[in-house]
């Protein structure tokens, strides 16, 4: 019986940690496109329910909007988005300090870009 309680407590703690690391609010963006060009900007994350999020980027000279799901087992934030008529997907590893370390692709041409989102002022826990 005691073993079940300990296992349940460990699972609860493990599932609670990603929610604490994921933050709503503003983020600074630093990235590199598939062709090697560096860019920066901002992003806003807002919870839409459960483990779902709305994401808006103003980076690299454009605006993108997307919806995301937080997968606690990673924890990973997986985002589908549109930017300038192209669709894309980004996957971010959620770090304990709230940073999001991402990899993305967009449009028909493929290619892999990288991006880091770092929480700035105005964020709060989910």
C-alpha positions in Angstrom: 0.0 0.0 0.0 2.8 2.5 0.9 4.6 1.7 -2.3 1.4 2.7 -4.3 1.3 6.0 -2.4 4.9 6.7 -3.2 4.5 5.9 -6.9 1.4 8.0 -7.1 3.2 11.0 -5.4 6.1 10.6 -7.8 3.9 10.6 -10.9 1.9 13.6 -9.6 5.2 15.6 -9.1 6.5 14.6 -12.5 3.3 15.7 -14.3 3.1 18.9 -12.3 6.6 20.1 -13.2 6.0 20.9 -16.9 3.0 23.0 -16.0 5.2 25.0 -13.6 7.9 25.5 -16.3 5.5 26.5 -19.0 4.6 30.2 -18.7 2.1 32.5 -20.3 3.2 36.0 -21.4 5.9 37.6 -23.5 9.0 35.9 -24.7 12.1 37.2 -26.6 12.8 35.2 -29.8 16.3 34.4 -31.2 16.5 32.0 -34.1 18.2 30.9 -37.3 16.4 30.1 -40.5 17.2 27.0 -42.6 19.4 29.1 -44.8 21.5 30.3 -41.9 20.0 33.8 -41.5 19.7 34.9 -37.9 16.6 36.7 -36.7 15.0 38.0 -33.5 11.7 39.3 -32.2 9.0 38.6 -29.7 6.3 36.0 -29.0 3.2 35.9 -26.8 1.8 32.7 -25.3 -1.7 32.5 -23.8 -3.3 29.4 -22.4 -6.6 28.4 -24.1 -7.5 25.5 -21.9 -6.0 22.4 -20.4 -2.6 21.9 -22.0 -3.4 24.1 -25.1 -2.0 27.4 -26.0 -2.2 30.3 -28.5 1.1 31.5 -29.8 1.8 34.8 -31.7 5.2 35.6 -33.0 6.5 39.0 -34.4 9.9 37.8 -35.6 12.1 37.8 -38.7 10.1 40.6 -40.3 6.8 38.8 -40.1 3.9 37.7 -37.9 2.9 34.2 -37.3 -0.1 32.8 -35.4 -0.5 29.2 -34.1 -2.0 26.8 -31.7 0.0 24.5 -29.5 -0.4 21.5 -27.2 1.9 20.9 -24.2 3.0 17.2 -24.0 3.9 16.6 -20.4 6.0 13.5 -21.1 8.7 15.7 -22.8 7.8 18.2 -21.8 7.4 19.4 -25.3 5.3 22.3 -26.7 4.2 21.4 -30.3 2.9 24.3 -32.4 1.1 24.3 -35.7 1.2 27.8 -37.3 0.7 30.0 -40.4 3.0 32.8 -41.5 2.7 34.7 -44.8 0.3 32.1 -46.2 2.6 29.1 -45.4 1.9 26.5 -42.8 4.6 25.3 -40.4 5.3 23.3 -37.3 7.6 24.0 -34.4 8.5 21.7 -31.5 10.0 23.2 -28.3 11.7 21.4 -25.4 10.4 23.1 -22.3 13.3 24.0 -19.9 12.9 24.2 -16.1 13.7 27.9 -16.3 10.8 28.5 -18.8 12.9 28.8 -21.9 11.7 27.0 -25.0 14.4 25.4 -27.2 12.8 24.8 -30.6 13.2 23.3 -34.0 10.8 24.3 -36.9 10.0 23.9 -40.5 7.7 25.9 -42.8 6.2 25.7 -46.3 6.7 23.3 -49.1 10.5 23.7 -49.3 11.3 22.1 -46.0 14.5 22.9 -44.2 15.0 23.0 -40.5 15.4 26.2 -38.4 16.1 26.6 -34.8 14.7 29.0 -32.2 14.9 29.9 -28.5 12.1 31.6 -26.7 13.1 33.2 -23.4 10.5 34.5 -20.9 10.6 38.3 -20.5 8.6 40.6 -18.2 4.9 40.2 -17.9 4.8 36.4 -17.7 3.0 34.4 -15.0 2.5 30.8 -14.3 -0.1 28.8 -16.1 
